[in-house]
Amino acid sequence: MIDTRCFVCWLLLFPLSSVQRAEPPQRIEFEQLQSSGIDFEHRDGSSGRHYLVEAIAAGMATFDYDLDGQVDIYFLNGSALRDTQYAVPPVNELYRNLGASKFVIASFESGLADLGFGLGVTVGDYDNDGFPDVYLSNFGPNVLYHNNGDGTFSAIPSSVLARGHKVGGGCCMLDIDADGDLDIFSANYIDFSYSIPPTEFHGRTNYGGPLLYPKLPDNLFLNLGNGEFQDISLDSGIGRLAEWGMGSICFDYDDDGDTDIFVANDSTRNHLWENDGHGKFVETALIVGLAYDYRGDPQGSMGVDAADLQNDGLIDLFQTAYTKQLATLYENLGVGLFSDSTVQSGAGAGTYYPVNWGIGLADFDNDGDKDIFIANGHIQDNLDDIDDTVSYRLPNQIIENLGNLKFSDITSKVGSCFQVKESSRGAVVEDLDADGAVDIVVLNSRRPASVLRNTSPSVSNWVELELVGSECNRSAVGSRVTVVSEGKRQTLEVHSGRGYQSHFGSRLHFGIGAAKNIDQIEVIWHGHETQLFRDIPCNGIYLLREGSDEVRLALPIMH
């Protein structure tokens, strides 16, 4: 009898002519940004003892912390674990964007030089004062940093938000009950203990997987509107189940106007927490098709991003996974159900052997559809001595969207920087130099970060939108935007927390193709009214305020 799983894998390695892809109509290119001022190098607290928390670190964030119009970069860092000492303790590092692809370190002067063991991060204006705040998911107590509005942050003492001494996963801000205040979701990974020994393989010490450790339920914190939070994990339903939580994203999967929570769980079924609109949640991943892959198997799920990949107005999911599994495209079918469309779409090309971590869905060539970036790297730092099918350090990937839910792995064609091998973790996709082309920044385990500038020779147009809520939360998290140009419709939501335990994309980017103007922008403000903006010129960054008809240019139109 033929092993159907092996047969499917053979097809992925040697595709049939019926699924061969045409050459992309436009080229995507990147180059390593030199002399940017970014010299962050990740530390994971390792001493050679192979504690699992080392291997999963860490995420990162992009956001405009000082509201100067430039998107800044925040890297999470580890700290000394048992048997490790640092002459200078590592800290999280913030880099302020000066424009023109130049950055300056601002970690200590900003107050964001956190000394904890950083794993996940999310950003949002929890107190609606107009300035983005930062929540850190750590190995150890989590921390909420309040933006003081003067370029500095202050840690908010909160035993509730600290959620004990746990190993964190992805975290998100969302408004669970549409009251205009951002609540906080925090996934938890393992109940770690130094007493649990690492594994041995071929005479080598290796990182043991999550199955060695007890599971932990995730946490949900309700914003009380007075600067304080209440732990409603059990009352909401979310704390009643436990798995090994990794990346997470909050989005409205069923288009009912409230925000649901997806958690990519490692080596077990995923969770989809369906919101009833009042802050009560029911786990529905198995029912809607998001718990397992197309074979009915759990994956070593890592990161996740959400976007409308086929411009049908429905938000799809793309999830990264462990080696000898496929990174998975879950297609939104529009009836509250998803389908694993990885194989027939080609979206999993080249993902079978690497361990995939960071994930970002963005239009890198501005042709009007979202492409896929994947950050790769194994967890076993001695893998090259014991396995000849995959390495510890691996190149990252670009998978181009060809339209009609067809994709092509074009990694070999997008520049020499994509031949560089690292063991990458968190990643962000963001227009760092405000030129309308989405760039990439990658956190590499134990190594300097990679900053990749988009140099694609495209003549296509674009628009970027910053949303400011008034009745809804100030960050407009959960709001949905549809851009219409020459009959083509593109839809995105504002998310807080995504990818592999990271945060990016608060400023929404749309590639427009050859069109010169946006015919219409429709904004469904989270929990509130729909607003229309018409006849907007391309190639600009615009500020849209809830309740105002003014479309203000946040940064100059680029020519």
DRENZA-443785 format. One line per 3 residues: their letters; for each residue x, z, y of C-alpha. Coordinates in steps of 0.001 Angstrom, whole numbers, plus 524288, in hexadecimal, padded with zeros to 5 digits. Example, Ala and Ser with C-alpha at 12.3 -4.5 7.8 and 13.67 -1.06 7.14 Angstrom:
// residues 2
as	8300C:81E78:7EE6C ~ 83566:81BE4:7FBDC
This chain:
// residues 559
mid	80000:80000:80000 ~ 80504:7FC7F:80D9F ~ 8079D:80815:81694
trc	7FF6F:8040C:82254 ~ 80707:80CBA:82BA3 ~ 813CD:8061C:8283B
fvc	80D1D:7F8E4:82984 ~ 8085D:7FC4F:83747 ~ 815F9:800CB:83B14
wll	81B9A:7F3F7:835C2 ~ 81219:7EC7E:83E49 ~ 8169B:7F422:84A16
lfp	824BA:7F0EC:84743 ~ 82227:7E294:843F2 ~ 815F7:7DE61:84B77
lss	80E27:7D2C0:846C9 ~ 80D36:7C692:84F19 ~ 7FF14:7C99E:8522E
vqr	80340:7D56C:85A2C ~ 80F57:7CFCD:8609E ~ 80F66:7D189:86F4F
aep	81168:7C766:879B7 ~ 81C52:7C990:88376 ~ 817BB:7D231:88EBF
pqr	81425:7CA1A:89AB3 ~ 81BD7:7D30A:8A3B4 ~ 82894:7DA3A:8A190
ief	82A34:7E8ED:8A265 ~ 837BB:7EDD8:8A5FF ~ 83E07:7FB0D:8A896
eql	84B6B:7FF95:8ACB8 ~ 851F1:80CD5:8AC33 ~ 8515D:81270:8B9FB
qss	85F0D:81605:8BE54 ~ 862CD:81F81:8C930 ~ 85504:824CB:8CA44
gid	85969:832C6:8CC7D ~ 852E8:8372F:8BFD9 ~ 85CC5:83E16:8B71D
feh	853C5:84652:8AEB8 ~ 858CA:8491F:8A105 ~ 84FB4:84FA2:89753
rdg	85341:85C3E:8903B ~ 84B78:860F1:88471 ~ 851AE:86E29:881DA
ssg	85785:869AD:87500 ~ 8627D:870B6:86E02 ~ 862CA:868FB:86164
rhy	858E2:8720A:85AE9 ~ 84E22:867A5:85BA6 ~ 842AA:86F2D:86121
lve	83717:865CD:861B1 ~ 833FB:86864:8700B ~ 840B4:86198:873B5
aia	83C93:854AB:86DD3 ~ 82F87:8538B:874EA ~ 83471:855BB:882CE
agm	8301F:850DB:88C85 ~ 82682:84A4B:895B6 ~ 827CD:846CD:8A41E
atf	81F74:84398:8B004 ~ 81E65:83A97:8BBBD ~ 8168A:83E7F:8C7C6
dyd	817AB:83EC2:8D693 ~ 81A3B:84D37:8D88D ~ 81CC3:84C9E:8E73C
ldg	8128E:84235:8EAA2 ~ 81C5B:8391A:8F112 ~ 816ED:82D5D:8E9C5
qvd	82253:82CB0:8E032 ~ 820B6:83060:8D1D6 ~ 82A2B:83B14:8CDAA
iyf	82F86:83E19:8C001 ~ 82F5D:84B20:8B8CF ~ 83710:84D08:8AC34
lng	83497:8584C:8A2E4 ~ 8403C:85F0B:89CD2 ~ 842C8:8686B:891B4
sal	84936:875BB:891E3 ~ 85240:87D56:88915 ~ 84C9E:88061:87BB0
rdt	85231:88A63:8723C ~ 860E4:8887E:8702C ~ 861F2:87FC3:87C43
qya	86889:882E7:88923 ~ 86993:87ACE:8958A ~ 87371:87DB2:8A030
vpp	8696D:87863:8A9CA ~ 85B73:87A07:8A4E3 ~ 85406:86D1C:8A491
vne	84804:86BF9:8AD2F ~ 83D23:86215:8AF62 ~ 8419E:85835:8B984
lyr	839AE:8520A:8C485 ~ 83E95:845B7:8CB3A ~ 838D6:84236:8D874
nlg	836C8:833B1:8DAA8 ~ 83D44:82F15:8E736 ~ 83876:82115:8E59F
ask	84072:814F1:8E290 ~ 8430D:81A2C:8D4C6 ~ 84AB3:825E3:8D9CB
fvi	84834:833EE:8D59C ~ 84D8D:8414B:8D943 ~ 84C98:84D9A:8D111
asf	84318:857CA:8D65A ~ 8416F:86109:8CAD9 ~ 84587:86DEE:8D0F8
esg	84121:86B52:8DEDE ~ 8339C:867B1:8D9CE ~ 83265:8736F:8D0C7
lad	82FFD:86AF9:8C4BF ~ 83D03:86E2E:8BE33 ~ 835FA:8750E:8B320
lgf	83EC9:87C14:8A95C ~ 8353C:87BA4:89DF2 ~ 8361C:87302:89201
glg	82E3E:86770:89712 ~ 825DD:85F46:88DEE ~ 81A04:859DA:8953F
vtv	81572:85839:8A343 ~ 8097F:8541A:8AAE1 ~ 8068D:852A8:8B95F
gdy	7FA2E:85455:8C177 ~ 7F4E8:85B27:8CD83 ~ 7EE95:866EE:8C705
dnd	7EADB:86DA8:8D3D7 ~ 7E6B5:86168:8DB64 ~ 7EFDA:8640A:8E6C6
gfp	7F4E6:8560A:8E6F6 ~ 801D6:85860:8E014 ~ 804D8:855C4:8D1A5
dvy	807F2:861A5:8C945 ~ 80FAA:8621D:8BC83 ~ 80C7D:86892:8AF81
lsn	81743:86A06:8A550 ~ 8155A:86B19:896A3 ~ 82116:87266:89140
fgp	826DA:8789E:88533 ~ 82377:885DA:88A9C ~ 81A27:888FD:895C2
nvl	8140B:87D76:89CDB ~ 8150E:87D25:8ABAB ~ 80C5A:87822:8B6AD
yhn	813B5:8745C:8C307 ~ 80BF5:873F5:8CFB4 ~ 80FF3:869B8:8D9B6
ngd	81172:870D8:8E6A1 ~ 80FFF:8644E:8EE88 ~ 81D7B:86551:8F4B3
gtf	82580:85F44:8E9D3 ~ 82651:86BF0:8E21C ~ 81F58:871B9:8D65E
sai	81C4C:87FA3:8D24D ~ 81A0C:88439:8C45C ~ 80C7D:88A29:8C2FA
pss	80CDE:89693:8BAE2 ~ 80232:89548:8B09B ~ 8024A:89B7C:8A32E
vla	7F683:892F6:89FEF ~ 7FD4C:88602:8A2A6 ~ 809EE:88AB1:89C52
rgh	80238:88B04:88F6A ~ 80C2A:89375:88859 ~ 81926:88FB6:88244
kvg	815DE:882E9:87B70 ~ 81BB0:87565:87970 ~ 81410:86C9C:88297
ggc	80FE4:85E80:8815D ~ 80975:85519:88AD4 ~ 801A2:85AA6:89615
cml	7F78B:854E2:89F56 ~ 7EF59:8584C:8AB0D ~ 7E112:85439:8AAB8
did	7D422:85840:8B0A0 ~ 7CC5D:85C32:8A496 ~ 7BFA6:85F43:8ABC1
adg	7C057:8566C:8B7D8 ~ 7C097:86206:8C12D ~ 7CBBA:85C07:8C90B
dld	7D657:86512:8C3C7 ~ 7E0D3:860DD:8BA2C ~ 7E170:8689D:8AD98
ifs	7ED46:868A8:8A47B ~ 7EE98:864A9:8963C ~ 7FAF6:86877:88EED
any	7FE08:8641B:88109 ~ 8063E:86CBF:8782B ~ 80F83:8678C:86DE1
idf	814AF:871A4:86427 ~ 81516:88057:8623D ~ 823E0:88063:862B4
sys	82CAE:88A7F:85C6D ~ 83B76:88AE8:85BFD ~ 83A3B:8909A:84E54
ipp	83525:883CF:8489A ~ 8414B:87C60:8442F ~ 8438C:86DDF:8469F
tef	84305:86440:83B69 ~ 84E1B:85E8B:83357 ~ 84F02:8500E:83009
hgr	85A6A:8499B:8291A ~ 8626A:855B6:82BAC ~ 85FC0:85545:83A4C
tny	85825:85ECA:842A7 ~ 84C61:85828:848E2 ~ 840F3:85B55:85196
ggp	83556:85FBB:84979 ~ 82811:85A06:84CEC ~ 81C21:86122:85227
lly	816D4:863B7:84478 ~ 820A9:86ED2:84350 ~ 819B6:8762C:84E32
pkl	80C00:87BA0:85028 ~ 802B8:873E7:858DA ~ 7FDD1:878D0:865E8
pdn	7F100:875E0:86CFD ~ 7F203:86F70:87A48 ~ 7EE58:875F2:8872D
lfl	7E478:8729F:891C0 ~ 7E480:879B2:89EC9 ~ 7D8E2:8796E:8A81E
nlg	7DBF4:878B5:8B6A1 ~ 7D3E2:88363:8BD34 ~ 7D5F5:87D5B:8CAAF
nge	7DCA4:88932:8D089 ~ 7EA6B:88678:8CBB7 ~ 7E7E6:88CD2:8BE97
fqd	7E529:88776:8B113 ~ 7DD86:88C4F:8A54C ~ 7E14D:88997:89734
isl	7D555:88303:89151 ~ 7DC28:87D80:88553 ~ 7D2F2:883EC:87BAA
dsg	7C68C:8831D:883D3 ~ 7C89F:8748E:88655 ~ 7CA9F:871B1:877DB
igr	7D886:86CBE:87952 ~ 7DEC2:8793E:8746B ~ 7D70B:87921:867C0
lae	7DFBF:86EFF:86104 ~ 7EE7F:86EB5:85F75 ~ 7F7CB:8635F:85CFA
wgm	805AA:85FFE:86144 ~ 802F1:85ABF:86EF8 ~ 80C2C:8512B:87597
gsi	80860:84749:8802D ~ 7FB07:847DD:886A1 ~ 7F2AD:8405D:89032
cfd	7E56F:842FD:89668 ~ 7DC3D:8377B:8987F ~ 7CDE7:833CC:89786
ydd	7CDD2:82D27:88A49 ~ 7BF11:82B2E:88963 ~ 7BC0B:827A2:8979E
dgd	7B283:832E6:8995E ~ 7B896:8377C:8A61A ~ 7C022:84354:8A15D
tdi	7CE23:844DE:89CCE ~ 7D1BF:8466C:88E7A ~ 7DEBA:84AFB:888AE
fva	7E713:843AA:87EC0 ~ 7F25B:84AAC:877F2 ~ 7FC83:8437C:86FCC
nds	7FF46:84D22:864D8 ~ 80BDA:84C62:85CF7 ~ 80AC9:849BC:84E4B
trn	7FC47:84C92:84DF7 ~ 7EF72:8475F:85362 ~ 7EE1D:84530:861FA
hlw	7E401:84C35:86A37 ~ 7DA04:84643:87366 ~ 7D2B3:850D7:87AB2
end	7C5D4:84B55:87FB6 ~ 7C124:851CE:88C3B ~ 7B2AB:854C6:88DE1
ghg	7B470:8543F:89CB4 ~ 7B3C6:862F6:89E46 ~ 7C0D2:866D5:89883
kfv	7BCDC:86800:88A44 ~ 7C41E:85F7A:88070 ~ 7C1D1:85A67:872A6
eta	7CCB9:85461:86A84 ~ 7C8D5:8465F:866EF ~ 7D563:83EF2:863BE
liv	7D19C:83BDE:855BB ~ 7C415:83712:8599D ~ 7C8EB:82DF5:86453
gla	7D4BC:8289D:85CF2 ~ 7E014:82F9F:863A3 ~ 7E3D3:839D1:8597E
ydy	7EBC0:83111:85060 ~ 7F1BD:82381:84FF8 ~ 7EB4C:817B6:84982
rgd	7EFC3:81C4C:83C18 ~ 7E96E:82986:83DDA ~ 7F6B5:8301F:83EFC
pqg	7FADD:83A43:848F3 ~ 8066E:8365E:8514F ~ 811EA:83D73:85717
smg	80B03:83B95:86413 ~ 81383:83D37:87024 ~ 80EE3:83796:87D22
vda	802A7:830B3:881EA ~ 7FE44:8288E:88D77 ~ 7F111:822D3:8911D
adl	7ED92:8164C:89849 ~ 7E47E:80A9F:8976C ~ 7ED2E:80169:88FA9
qnd	7E3B6:7F5F7:88ED2 ~ 7DCB7:7F6D0:89BF0 ~ 7CF67:7F973:89612
gli	7CD2D:805EC:89DDF ~ 7D005:80EB3:89230 ~ 7DB7A:81820:8918D
dlf	7E3F5:8161E:88573 ~ 7EE35:81F6E:87FD8 ~ 7FC1B:81CB5:87B89
qta	80319:82746:873D0 ~ 81141:82862:86F89 ~ 81544:82D78:8621F
ytk	8202B:83143:858C3 ~ 82942:82863:8511E ~ 82360:81FB1:8468E
qla	81657:8204B:84D77 ~ 810F3:816F0:85788 ~ 80E91:81A7C:86595
tly	7FFE5:818BE:86626 ~ 7F694:81164:86EF8 ~ 7E8FA:81747:86E80
enl	7DFAC:80D15:8740D ~ 7D3BE:81267:87B1D ~ 7C7F1:80B6D:8754D
gvg	7BEBC:80FC1:88018 ~ 7B503:81724:877A2 ~ 7BC1B:82419:87746
lfs	7C4F9:81F1A:86C64 ~ 7D316:81AAC:86B25 ~ 7D9AA:81162:8619D
dst	7E7EB:81140:85D80 ~ 7EB61:8036B:86202 ~ 7FA15:804E9:860CD
vqs	7FD02:7FACF:85660 ~ 7F407:7EFB7:85A99 ~ 7F7D5:7F12E:868EA
gag	8068F:7F1C0:866AD ~ 8075C:7FDEB:86F2B ~ 80F1E:80542:864DD
agt	819D3:7FAFE:863AB ~ 82738:80123:86213 ~ 82213:80F14:861AE
yyp	82283:81195:85305 ~ 83055:816DE:85187 ~ 832FF:81DD4:85E87
vnw	82D8D:82B0B:8624E ~ 8254A:82815:86E5F ~ 823D6:8323C:87934
gig	820F3:82E6F:8873F ~ 81656:82461:8899D ~ 811CB:81D9F:895FC
lad	80791:812FF:897C3 ~ 80A33:80B13:8A40C ~ 809DB:7FD18:8A916
fdn	81868:7FA2E:8A9F6 ~ 816C2:7EBD9:8ADDD ~ 80A98:7ED42:8B673
dgd	80315:7E332:8AE9F ~ 7F6E5:7EB9E:8AE13 ~ 7F80F:7F2A8:8A10E
kdi	7FF14:7FED6:89C4E ~ 80B9F:7FDC2:8946D ~ 8119F:80865:88BE5
fia	81E37:81013:88DA0 ~ 822F8:818C5:8827F ~ 82E56:82269:882B9
ngh	8351B:823C1:8757A ~ 83E98:82D17:86F06 ~ 83F57:834E5:86281
iqd	83F5B:843C6:861B8 ~ 84A4D:844E5:8579F ~ 8574C:84495:85ED5
nld	85F06:84220:85250 ~ 855F9:8377C:84D54 ~ 8600C:82C96:84DE2
did	867A1:8333E:84301 ~ 85C1E:83449:839A2 ~ 8529E:828E8:83C3A
dtv	855F8:81A97:83E66 ~ 84832:81650:8425A ~ 8477E:81D1D:84F87
syr	850AB:823E9:85905 ~ 85061:82FF0:861B1 ~ 85268:827A4:86DD9
lpn	849B4:81BB9:86F33 ~ 84611:81191:87980 ~ 83933:81327:8809F
qii	82EAD:808A6:8803A ~ 8263C:7FFE4:888A9 ~ 81A42:7F9DE:88239
enl	8138E:7EFB8:88AAE ~ 804E8:7EE23:88BB8 ~ 801D6:7DFBB:88984
gnl	7F342:7E152:88C0C ~ 7E7C3:7E1BB:882BF ~ 7ED76:7EDF8:87C5A
kfs	7F9B0:7E6FD:87797 ~ 80750:7EC88:879B5 ~ 81566:7E84A:877C9
dit	821D5:7F07B:876DA ~ 82AC1:7EA91:88143 ~ 83505:7F554:8816B
skv	84034:7EBE5:87EB8 ~ 83CAB:7E3C5:88AC4 ~ 83AD6:7EDCC:8958F
gsc	848E3:7F122:898FA ~ 85538:7F72B:89378 ~ 850A0:804D6:8973F
fqv	846E8:803D5:88C0B ~ 85213:80239:88270 ~ 8578F:80F87:8862D
kes	85562:819AF:87B91 ~ 8517E:827AA:87E8F ~ 84913:83207:87840
srg	83E49:83187:8825F ~ 832E0:83AD7:88445 ~ 82A21:83B57:8904E
avv	82890:82F78:89919 ~ 82131:82B60:8A548 ~ 81CE5:81E0A:8AA42
edl	81BAA:81DC8:8B90E ~ 81E79:8150E:8C4CA ~ 829CD:81CF5:8CA2B
dad	82DF9:813DB:8D530 ~ 8205A:80FA5:8D9A8 ~ 82306:8013C:8D729
gav	81728:7FF55:8CE75 ~ 81EF6:7FEC8:8C1B7 ~ 81DB9:80A22:8B82F
div	82AC4:8108B:8B4D8 ~ 82E42:8197B:8A970 ~ 8356E:8267E:8A891
vln	838FE:82C70:89B6C ~ 83D80:83A1D:897D0 ~ 847C5:83915:88D19
srr	84A78:844AE:88446 ~ 857C9:84ADC:8875A ~ 85B71:83F1C:88FA6
pas	85A10:839E9:89D85 ~ 84CE4:83441:8A148 ~ 84A5F:8259B:8A1BE
vlr	844F3:81FE9:8AE60 ~ 8405D:811E7:8AC59 ~ 83CA0:8098F:8B7FE
nts	832B7:7FEC5:8B5EE ~ 83925:7F218:8BA43 ~ 82F36:7E8DE:8B44B
psv	82F8A:7DB90:8BB16 ~ 820CD:7DB3D:8BC64 ~ 819BC:7D5DD:8C833
snw	80D3E:7DCE9:8C468 ~ 80629:7E5CB:8CDC9 ~ 80254:7F405:8CC6E
vel	7FB87:7FF87:8D2B4 ~ 7FDA7:80E2C:8D1AC ~ 7F367:81873:8D4AF
elv	7F446:826D5:8D81D ~ 7E75C:82E12:8D70C ~ 7E3F8:83A57:8DEB2
gse	7D7BA:841B4:8DAE4 ~ 7CF1D:849B7:8E3C3 ~ 7C349:84D7A:8DB95
cnr	7CAD5:84B58:8CEE5 ~ 7D821:851A3:8CCD0 ~ 7E1FE:84E0D:8D748
sav	7EAE4:846F2:8CD89 ~ 7DF25:83ECD:8C901 ~ 7E2F8:84193:8BADF
gsr	7D8C9:83BC8:8B1C6 ~ 7D46D:8318C:8BBA9 ~ 7D34C:823A3:8B6B4
vtv	7D760:81788:8BE5F ~ 7D3C1:8095F:8BB9B ~ 7DAAC:7FE9B:8C321
vse	7D445:7F116:8C381 ~ 7DBBE:7E50B:8C79A ~ 7D7DF:7D6E1:8C4F1
gkr	7CE76:7DB82:8BA8E ~ 7D85E:7E3C5:8B331 ~ 7D524:7F22D:8B1B0
qtl	7DF43:7FCD3:8AF31 ~ 7DC2D:80B23:8AD18 ~ 7E484:8176B:8ADD9
evh	7E1F2:825F6:8AE8B ~ 7E991:83028:8B622 ~ 7F05D:838CE:8AC20
sgr	7F7E2:8457C:8AD4E ~ 80102:84688:8A1A4 ~ 803C1:83B62:89824
gyq	80E5D:834B6:8901A ~ 8177C:83D9B:888B0 ~ 814E0:84AB8:88F49
shf	816BB:84434:89C7A ~ 80F83:84094:8A8EF ~ 80F9D:833CA:8B087
gsr	806E0:82984:8B69E ~ 7FECE:8317C:8C048 ~ 80051:8259B:8C91F
lhf	7F8D4:81B17:8C1C2 ~ 7FFB2:80DF2:8C04F ~ 7F89C:80117:8BDD5
gig	7FF23:7F3EA:8BBC6 ~ 7F6C3:7E950:8C205 ~ 7FD23:7DC9C:8BDCB
aak	7FC25:7D112:8C720 ~ 7F089:7D62C:8CF02 ~ 7F348:7D992:8DD4A
nid	7E843:7E33C:8DF59 ~ 7E0A6:7EDA5:8D82E ~ 7D243:7E9F6:8D847
qie	7CD76:7F79F:8D53F ~ 7D243:80534:8D1C8 ~ 7C860:80E0B:8CB3B
viw	7CB8B:81C9D:8CAD6 ~ 7C341:825D4:8C2AE ~ 7C76D:832E4:8C84F
hgh	7C7C9:83CDC:8BD71 ~ 7BA96:8437F:8BC54 ~ 7B5BF:83D2B:8C8DD
etq	7B1D4:83065:8CF50 ~ 7B6AC:82294:8CD83 ~ 7BD2F:81C39:8D933
lfr	7C053:80DE7:8DBB2 ~ 7CB61:80824:8E3CF ~ 7CBE4:7F970:8E621
dip	7D54A:7EEAC:8EA40 ~ 7E248:7F5DE:8E95C ~ 7EF1C:7EE55:8EB09
cng	7F8A6:7EED8:8DF9C ~ 80673:7F440:8DF8A ~ 803E2:80134:8E625
iyl	8028A:80FA8:8E2E9 ~ 7F567:814A1:8E7BF ~ 7EF78:821FE:8E9B7
lre	7E120:8233E:8E603 ~ 7D9C3:82F8A:8EA04 ~ 7CD01:833B5:8E3ED
gsd	7C1DB:831C6:8ED73 ~ 7C9BE:8298D:8F712 ~ 7C877:81AD5:8F875
evr	7D60B:819C0:8FE43 ~ 7E07B:81382:8F5D0 ~ 7ED1F:818A9:8FB5C
lal	7FA46:81287:8F880 ~ 8029A:81D70:8F2E4 ~ 80EE9:81520:8F2C9
pim	81167:807BE:8F8EF ~ 80D31:7FB27:8F288 ~ 818CE:7F513:8EB87
h	81BDE:7E6AF:8ED9D
